[in-house]
Amino acid sequence: MRFHLITLFPDACDAYLSASIIGRARTGKKIGITYQNPRDFATQTPHQKATNLRRVDDRPYGGGPGMVMQALPVVKAVEKALRAKKKPMVVWFSPSGKQFTNKDADALVAYSDVVLVCGRYEGIDERAKKIIKALAPVKEFAVGEAVYTGGELPALAIVDAVTRRLPGVLGKDTSVEERRVASHAVYTRPEAISYKKKTYKAPKVLQTGHHAKIDAWRGKK
């Protein structure tokens, strides 16, 4: 499975996607990660060529604070990512989009290529989304209820959530917490720890080896 990130900051994304489980999945060829930077597809005026500047944003029509990413550099970056892909899905981020869930992560596993469009500033010119919808199917998601500086953090969250569902990435399918009885409260050795004259113990039920009782305890938690 391949993820294609459309981002102005590939280095920021690659640090996370090269570490831990995701990094091992890349090394083991379970997933592939590529980047397309919209700045590489921006046109240059003669002055910009002299300074090697490639501008990808401009002031919003109608006024308002901040800058808006131009449509065509984003479209061209997505177009290159989609080239010759047989079963792609484009993910567009928006605070008003559907909240991304485990079910959505399961659904994305069915696609060979997922293109994640990471906006910045005040967002991306809406015409980009309209054009991209003519190139490939698009799902619009929000990841959490907060508004972020850019789409990179939501994109990393989706890559993480989808990758851990791929066969062999976590070693065992039961390692995917949402496919078994799991609890937000977890414990490990030692059985008792002391801190500032107080002792904190792991629950006895977890040490019994009685799986039905442990699952019942986890279900309550």
C-alpha positions in Angstrom: 0.0 0.0 0.0 1.3 3.5 -0.9 0.6 6.8 0.8 1.3 10.0 -1.2 1.5 13.2 0.9 0.9 16.5 -0.9 2.7 18.8 1.5 4.9 21.9 1.6 6.9 20.3 4.5 7.9 16.7 3.6 10.8 16.7 6.0 8.5 17.4 8.9 6.4 14.4 8.0 9.2 12.0 7.2 10.7 12.3 10.7 7.6 10.6 12.1 7.0 8.2 9.2 10.6 6.9 9.5 10.3 5.9 13.2 8.9 3.0 15.2 6.2 0.8 13.7 5.6 2.9 10.7 9.4 3.1 9.9 9.6 -0.7 10.2 6.6 -1.1 7.9 8.4 1.1 5.3 11.7 -0.9 5.6 9.8 -4.2 5.3 8.0 -3.0 2.2 4.5 -3.2 3.8 3.9 0.4 2.9 5.4 3.0 0.6 5.6 6.8 1.3 6.1 9.4 -1.4 5.8 13.2 -1.3 4.8 15.8 -3.8 5.5 19.4 -2.9 3.1 21.9 -4.5 5.9 24.4 -4.6 7.6 22.3 -7.3 4.6 22.8 -9.6 4.2 26.6 -9.1 4.9 28.9 -12.0 7.5 31.7 -11.6 7.5 35.2 -12.8 10.9 36.5 -14.2 11.6 38.2 -10.9 10.9 34.9 -9.0 13.2 33.0 -11.3 16.0 35.4 -10.5 15.5 34.8 -6.8 14.5 31.1 -7.2 11.2 31.8 -5.4 8.2 29.7 -6.1 5.0 31.2 -4.6 2.1 28.9 -3.8 -0.2 31.3 -1.9 -1.9 34.6 -2.4 -4.4 36.9 -0.7 -8.0 35.7 -0.5 -10.7 37.1 -2.8 -13.2 39.0 -0.7 -10.6 40.0 1.8 -9.8 38.5 5.2 -6.7 37.6 7.2 -4.0 35.2 6.1 -3.2 33.7 2.7 -4.8 30.9 0.6 -2.9 28.2 -1.2 -3.3 28.4 -5.0 -5.3 25.7 -6.8 -3.1 24.7 -9.7 0.1 23.8 -7.8 -2.0 21.5 -5.6 -3.8 20.0 -8.5 -0.6 19.3 -10.4 1.0 17.7 -7.4 -2.1 15.4 -6.9 -2.1 14.6 -10.6 1.5 13.4 -10.5 0.8 11.3 -7.4 -2.2 9.7 -9.2 -0.3 8.9 -12.4 -0.9 5.3 -13.5 -2.5 4.4 -10.1 -5.2 1.7 -10.5 -7.2 2.1 -7.3 -6.5 5.5 -5.7 -8.4 7.5 -3.1 -7.8 11.2 -2.4 -8.2 12.4 1.2 -9.0 16.1 1.6 -8.9 17.6 5.0 -11.5 20.1 6.3 -12.7 21.0 9.8 -16.2 20.6 8.5 -15.5 17.1 7.0 -16.6 13.8 8.5 -14.8 12.8 11.6 -12.2 10.1 10.8 -12.9 6.8 12.7 -11.6 3.3 12.9 -14.2 2.2 10.3 -12.8 4.8 7.9 -9.3 3.4 8.5 -10.6 -0.1 7.8 -12.2 1.2 4.5 -9.0 2.9 3.3 -7.1 -0.4 3.6 -9.0 -1.5 0.4 -7.2 1.1 -1.7 -3.8 0.6 -3.3 -2.9 4.3 -3.1 -4.1 7.0 -0.8 -3.3 10.6 -1.6 -3.4 12.9 1.4 -3.7 16.6 0.6 -2.2 18.8 3.3 -3.4 22.4 3.2 -1.8 25.3 5.0 -2.5 29.0 5.8 -6.2 29.7 5.4 -6.7 26.7 3.3 -6.7 25.7 -0.4 -8.5 27.4 -3.2 -11.8 25.5 -3.4 -11.4 25.0 -7.1 -8.6 22.6 -6.5 -11.0 20.1 -4.8 -13.5 20.5 -7.7 -10.8 19.7 -10.3 -9.4 16.8 -8.2 -12.8 15.2 -7.9 -12.8 14.8 -11.7 -9.4 12.9 -11.5 -10.2 10.4 -8.7 -12.7 9.7 -5.8 -12.3 12.1 -2.9 -13.1 11.5 0.8 -13.3 14.6 3.0 -12.3 14.1 6.7 -11.7 16.0 9.9 -9.3 14.4 12.4 -10.4 15.6 15.8 -12.4 18.7 16.5 -9.4 21.1 16.8 -8.1 23.3 13.9 -4.5 22.7 13.1 -1.9 24.9 11.4 -1.8 22.5 8.5 -3.0 19.1 7.2 0.2 17.3 8.0 -0.8 16.2 11.5 -4.1 14.8 10.3 -2.3 13.1 7.4 0.2 11.4 9.8 -2.7 10.2 12.0 -4.4 8.6 9.0 -1.2 6.9 7.8 -0.7 5.5 11.3 -4.2 4.3 11.8 -4.3 2.6 8.4 -0.8 1.1 8.5 -1.4 -0.7 11.8 -4.3 -2.6 10.2 -2.2 -4.1 7.4 -1.3 -7.7 7.7 2.0 -8.3 9.3 2.6 -4.7 10.5 1.9 -5.4 14.2 2.9 -9.0 14.1 -0.5 -10.3 15.3 -4.0 -9.1 14.3 -5.0 -9.1 18.0 -2.5 -6.3 18.5 -5.0 -4.0 16.9 -6.7 -2.9 20.2 -10.1 -2.1 18.6 -10.5 -5.7 17.4 -10.4 -7.1 20.9 -11.5 -6.4 24.4 -9.1 -3.6 25.5 -9.0 -1.0 28.2 -7.6 2.5 28.3 -6.1 1.6 31.7 -3.0 -0.7 31.3 -0.3 -2.0 33.7 3.0 -3.7 33.6 5.7 -4.9 36.0 6.5 -4.5 38.8 3.2 -5.4 40.6 3.7 -2.6 43.2 5.5 0.7 42.9 6.3 3.3 45.6 6.3 7.0 45.2 6.6 9.6 48.0 5.6 7.1 50.7 2.6 5.8 48.8 2.3 2.4 47.2 0.4 1.8 43.9 -0.5 -1.7 42.9 -1.6 -3.3 39.6 -5.2 -4.7 39.9 -5.2 -8.3 41.2 -7.6 -9.5 38.5 -5.0 -8.9 35.8 -2.6 -11.2 37.6 -5.1 -14.2 37.9 -4.7 -15.5 34.4 -8.6 -15.9 34.3 -9.3 -14.5 30.9 -13.1 -14.2 31.2 -12.7 -12.2 34.4 -9.9 -10.0 32.8 -12.1 -9.4 29.8 -15.0 -8.4 32.0 -12.8 -6.0 33.9 -11.5 -4.5 30.7 -15.0 -4.2 29.4 -16.0 -2.1 32.4 -13.0 0.1 32.0 
